[in-house]
Amino acid sequence: MSYEEKGVWTQLLSFACAYIAYLAVVVPRLVHTSVAHVSYVAPLVVTTVASILIATVVRSALEVARPSDSSKADVRDRDIARFGEHASRWCVIGGATAGIIGALDHWAYFWIANVIWLGFVLSAVVDSVIRLVAYRRGL
């Protein structure tokens, strides 16, 4: 497995796990509290920062445990990364558009923030899945 592919795996797992952890904290709060009073900012920030730190630490640990031949991206790695970014950017655009529509329609801040963050998470997950498929099956 190449250095870049290891990074894609760690990105996928860390962002997906962070979003699941965020939902595990926030959804029970929604059951007992109105949306306007749900405390979601701290869990959102903590899980976002934690996912980035975890991805970095796990990727470094993987390289220490099983070093790659090279840590430099080649042409194939760059093409795969570009393909994944182009295909997944629609998730960010969709999340931002939904957030703008929500703001114009006077949604609660909770929903606006969550729909935008969902767009970012979906973008990272879709990008990772597309890149992993491209690594395994070819571009």
Order of alpha helices (4+ residues) and beta strands (2+ residues): alpha-alpha-alpha-alpha
